[in-house]
Amino acid sequence: MAQPSAGNAALPWKNWLAVGVLGISSFSIVTTELAPVGLLSPLADDFGLTTGKAGLIVTAYAWIAAIAALLSATLLSRVPRKPLLIGLMTLLALSSFVAAGAAQFSTLLIARMAGALAHGAFWAMIGTVGAQLVPANRIGLATSIIFGGVSAASVAGVPLANLLAQSDGWRTAFIAVSALSLIAAGAMLLTLPRLPRSVSPGWRELSAIVRNRSFLLIYATTACAITAHFAAFTYIEPLLSKALHIRPGLVSSLLLVFGVAGILGNVISGKLIDRQLKPLVLVALMLMAAAVLAIGLLPDNGSALSASALLLGWGIGVAIVFVGFQSWILRLAGEAAMPASAIYVAIFNAAIGAGALVGGAILSVSSLSGLMMIVSAALIVSLLAVIVIKAPQQ
């Protein structure tokens, strides 16, 4: 994979601008994926579904994206990066536009699946594209900037989608998401430079990655932590509104707190992750486990201020974990970044879908508070796994 030299101090500012645009693009695709998290109640009410069944638009989307990520590693790696990324973002915009006009839940689900194909392929490449734009010793910083879009999606995307749904219906929220994707496509058209095509990895290269013990350990830890996070986060809106009885106006504000915390987590990552990767991930997992457990122990009609403080800790922790695992994979992979990243993205998205499904299954036999306690235990398992994994070389 071609990169600027690690010692190149005169890296063009346009390269960093392009990295920033990739951050905007990640904001768009994560908003598209997670907007339904803030819309589950109105969607369920409109289509006459249970909250758990409505959560299928998160589960199915994530699993299709996981398959697309794996296939893109072998089928799309020789396609020029710039037009491919722009095309995928345009497809994502179209899928959200169709979803906004869906008269039946099945139509909404199909539209989301089309978007998921674009999402998985785009996300499999975004980390390696960022690594092509910056020196090797700045990959962690570039990854933090790109993943800043994930946190920004929580800040603006999920809460604003929830707010739009309250004021003008969930369809308006999907139209806004569609417009956002078109803006991201335009920004890439203006700023992303031409990038060299990657060597196409075959299934042999992919299988070599999954036979590597170091990769297997970090992939398994990622699967556990991300599944746990999304088992809880997918149902955060019902938790706040129905279990804790927080009024609707405050729910959007609390989701905003979570997102702001994610931005703060990305700032921390950008400053420390290139030097202190493993300790930072350990502290982040510890913070997540403690915050999620405490949220589960909050009493009915609990204080919105207490929930806000705990969501702050949770949001900081998960943002660092997102950046940490991606940086870990890129640093560990070296020249095998494309297949390693594709597998990581597939696992990450499969974990999102599994989290939504597992969360729904737990809710069928337990309460939202019980779900939080189980999630906290799973995060502790991830924490213990990271302790035994050897940190990648800087």
N, C-alpha and C positions, 0 to 999 in steps of 0.2 A: 504494500500500500504506500503510495507516494506521499511524503510529508515534507514540510519545510524542515530544514536542518534544525536540530535542537539548539544549535549555537547561533542561529540567525536572529540577531538583535533587531534587524531592520525589517521585521515582518510587516507587510503592508497593512495600513489601518483598514483597508477594504476587507481584508480577511476577517478581522475581528467584527466588522459590521455584518458580514455574512453569517458569522457565528451568532450574532444577536438576532438576525432574521430567522435562523434556525430555532432560536428560543421562542420567537413569535409563532413559528410554525408548530412547535411542540405545544404551545399554549392552545392553538386552534384544535389540534387533533385530540388533546386530552380533554378539552372542553366538550368536544363532540362525543367522546367516549363516556364522560362522567356526568354530563348535564342531566341525564335521567335520574342520577342519584338525588338531585334536588327536586325531582318532578314525580317521584314514585306515587305519592298519595293522589295528586290530581289525575295522573295517568290511570291508576287503578280505579278511581271513581268513574272516570269517563268511559272506560271500556268494561266496567263491571267485573273487575278482577281483584283477587287478593293482592296484598303488597308483595308477597313472595313470588306470585306468578308474574306480576309486572316487572319484577327484578330480572326476569329472563332476558329483557332487552339489554341488560348489562352483561349477563352470563354468556348468551349466545354471541354477542358482539365480540367479547374478549376471546372466545375460543376460535371464532373464524379468523380474527386478527392473528392469533397464534399460528394457525396453519399457514396463513398468507406470509407470515414472517419467515417460516422455514422454506417455503417454496420460492420466495423471492431471492433467497441466497444462491439458488442454483439457476433460476430461470431469468432473473433480471439483472444479474451483476454486470453483464456486458453492455447494458443499455446506458447511454450517456446520462449522467446523474441529474443535471439541471432540468432538462425537459421531462425526465421521468418524475422527479419530485413535484414539479409544477402540475403535471397531469394527474398524479395521485391526489394532490390537494384539491384539484378541481372536481374530481370524482367524489371526494368527501363532501364538498359543498352541495353537489347535486343530490347525494343521498339524504342529507338533512332537509333539503327543500322538499323532496318527495315525502319524507316522514312527516313533515308539517301538515301535509294535506291528506294524510291517511284517514280513511273512514272506518277501517277495521284494524284490529290489533295485528292481524297477520300481515297486512300491507306495511304497517309500521315496522314490523320485525324484518321483513324482506328488505326494505329500504336501509335499515340499519346494517344488515348483513353485507350489502354492497359497499357501504362505507367502511365496514370492518376489513374488507379485502384491501382497500387503499390504505387504511390505517396500519395494518400489519406490515405491508411492504415498505411504507414510508418509515415506520419506526425502526425497522431492521437496519436501515441505512443511515439514519440521522446521526447516530453516534460515530460511525466510521467516517462520514462526511466531515463532521466537526473535527475529527482527528487529522484529516487531510489538510485542514486549513491552518493549523497552528503547529508550533514546535512540539516535539515529543514530551518535553518537560512542562508543557502547559496543557496537556490533555485533560487533567483534572479540572483546571479552571474553565476550559472550554465546555466540558461536560456539565459543570455547575451552571454556566450561563444557559446552555441548551435546556437543562432540566429546570432552570428557573421558570420556564414556561409551564412546567407541570404545577409548580406552586402558584404561579400567577393564575392558572386555570381555576385553582381552588379559591383564590382571592376574588377574581372577577367572574370567571365562567360559571361555576356551580352556584354561587349565591345569586348572581344576576339572573341566571336561568330560573331559579326559584322565585325571585322577585317578579320577573316577567310573567311567570305562570300565575302568580297571585293576582297581578294587576290586569293581565290581558290574555291569560290562558297559556297552556303549554305549547300550543302550535306557534305562537309568536316567539317563544323561546327557541324553537327549532329553526325558524326563519332567521333569527339573529345569529345562530350558530353557523348556518349556511353562509351568511354574509361574511362572517369572520373568516371562514375558510377561503373565500374568494380574495379577501384582503391579503391573507398570508401567501396565496399563490402569486398575487401581484408583487408583493415585496420580494419574493424569491426571484421573480423574473428580472427585477431591477438590480439586485445586489449579488446574487450567487454567481461566482465565477465558473468558467468551465473547469471541470475536474476530470482527471484521468479515470478511465474505466478500470474497474477492479478485475483481477484474474478470477475467472468463474470457478468457485469452489464446487466440487462434485460431492456426491453422497459419501465418497471415501474420506474427504476432508472433514465433513460433518461428523462421521462416525469416529474419526481419530480424536476429535475434540471430546466427544462424550465418553471415550475410553480413558481419558486423562483424569486421574484421581483428583487433582487440584480443581479442575473445572467441575467435576461431579459434585464435590463438596460445596462449592460456592453456588452452583445451580440449585442444589437441594435446599440450601439455606435460604436462597432467594425465594424458592417456591413456598417454603414454610412461612416466611415473614410476610410476603406479599399476599398470600392466601389469607393469613390471619388479619392483616390490615383491612383488606376489602370485605372480609366477612363482617367486620364491624362498620366500616365506612359506608358501604352500600346502603346500610339501614340507619345512617346517622340522622336523617331527617325525621323518620318515624320515632326514633329514640328521643330526640329533643322535643318533638311536638306532642307525642302520645304518651310516652313513658314518664318524661319529666314535666309534661304539661306546660311547656314554655310557649308563650303566645306566638302566632305566626310571624309577626313583624320582627321579633327577636331571633327567630330561627335563622333568618337570612343574615342577621348581624353576627350570629355565632359561627355560621359557615364562613363568613368573611374573616373572622378572627383566625379560624383554622388556616385559611389561605395566606393571611399575612404572616402567620407563624411559619408557613412553608417558605415564604420569601426570605425570612430571617434565617431559616435553616440553610437555604442555598447560599446566602452571604457567608455564613460560617464555613460551609463546605468549600467555597471558593478560596477562602483564606488559609485553610488548614489541610485540605484533603490530599494535596500533592506531597505533603510531608508526614502527615499523621493519619493515614487511611484507616488502618485497623482500629486504633483506639477511638477514633471518631465514630466509626460504625458501632462499636461496642456501647459507647455512651448513648448513642441515638436509640439503639434497641432497648436499652435499659429505661430510657426516658419514655419511650412508647409504651412499654409493658406497664410501667407504674401509672401513667396517665389513663390508659384504657381501663385498668383495674379500678382506679378511683372513680371514673365515670360510671362504671357498673355498680359501684357502691353508693352513688348519690341517691338520696331519698326522693320519693314522689314529691312533686312541687318543689324540687330542689332549686337552689339559688342559681340564677343565670350567670351571676358573677363567678361562682365556683366552676360551673360548666365551662365558662370562657377561659379560665386559667388552665383547666385541664386540657382543653382543646388546643391551647397555645403550646403546651408541652408536647402533645401528640403530633401537632403539625410540624414543629421544629424537628422532632425525631424522624418522622417519615420522610421529610424532604432530604435529610442527610443520608438516610438509608437508600433512597432512590439513586442519588448521585454516587454514593459509596459503592454499591454493587456494580453499577455500570462502569465506573472508573476501575474497579477491581478487575473486571473482565477484560477491558481494553488493555490494561497494563500487563495482565497475565498473558494475553493472547499474542501481542506483538504483531508479526506479519499475518497471523491467522485471525485478525480482528473481524473480518467480514463473517466467516462462518460462526465464530464464537459469539459475535454480537447477535446474529440471526437466531441462534439457539437460545440465547439469553432473552431476547424479545419474545420469542415463542413461549418460553417458560413464564415470563413475566405476565403476558396477556392471558395465558392459560390459568395462571394463579388468580388473576382478577376475576375471571369467570368462575373458577372454583370457589373463590371467596364468596361471591354473590350467592352461589348455589348452596355452599356449606352454611352460610349465614341463614339462608331461608330454611334449610333443613333443621338447623338448631332452633330457630324461632317456632317451628311447628311443634316442638316438644318442650320448649323452655321460653323464658322471658327475654326481653332485650337486655336486661341486667345480667342474666345468666350467660347470654352470648358474649358480653364484654369480658366476663371472667374467664371464659374458655379461650377467647382471643388473647388475653394477657398471658395465659399459660403457654400458648403456642409461641408467642414472642419471646418468652423466656427460653424455650427450647432452641429458637434461632440464635439467641444470645450465647448459649452454651456451645452451639456448633461453631460460631465465629471464633470463640476462644481457642479452639483446637486447630483452626485452619491457619496455615502459615501465610503471613502477609506477602503480597507480591512485591517483587523488587521495584524500586523507584526508577 
